[in-house]
Amino acid sequence: MQELFSKDRSFIQWLKHQWNIEFGCVREDIDIQGSPERTLSRVVIQDKNNTLFLLEQFCQGKSALRNNIALAVEFLNNNGLDQHRA
């Protein structure tokens, strides 16, 4: 996925348009926890406000499952589930 940031400015423009993320840089120094085999690729980016984002690329067939997981996490967060770091 990192190649999207170095070769193709259209992805950076899409981030701005879709998510209002002002791309700053790719953070290669951050170790991403979890299972890398569940994605095609993943990368941590930093925006111009120093906020970090995890971008993951999935097979197209997994989008419905990923959307359901996102809805479940949003529901839990909106209903008092605190996010704790180990």
PyMOL commands that set and color helices and strands:
alter all, ss='L'
color gray80, all
select helices_A, chain A and resi 3-7+9-19+36-38+60-78
alter helices_A, ss='H'
color red, helices_A
select strands_A, chain A and resi 23-26+41-47+52-57
alter strands_A, ss='S'
color yellow, strands_A
deselect
rebuild
show_as cartoon
